[in-house]
Amino acid sequence: MDQIPVGEGRAFAVGDEQVAVFRPRGGGLHALQAVCPHRGGPLADGLIDAAQVVCPLHNHAFRLSDGRCTTGERSVQAYQVAVEDGEVVLRLTR
């Protein structure tokens, strides 16, 4: 959990998946597919607020809660994420 600063995201390789985990300033954690479907932008490097992340390449926005794109691009996969014993735990089943 300490690897993810408050107000930012970080990308992690989880099996064959790249997952971006976000830690909004308001609390909680969110996990999304780490690559923007538009042109492969690194979502973990995007700007986040309490509700969405904005891709740093072309400003497409994705809701943190469910991965739905709010700017007309395809949505990204959202994953269940929790903290257990101080460790970030993801459920990758879809």
Buried (B, 14 or more C-beta within 10 A) or exposed (E): EEEBEEEBBBBBEBEEBBBBBBBBEEEEBBBBBBBBBBEEBBBBBBBBEEBBBBBBBEEBBBBBEEBBBEEEBEBBBBBEBEEEEEEBEBEEEE
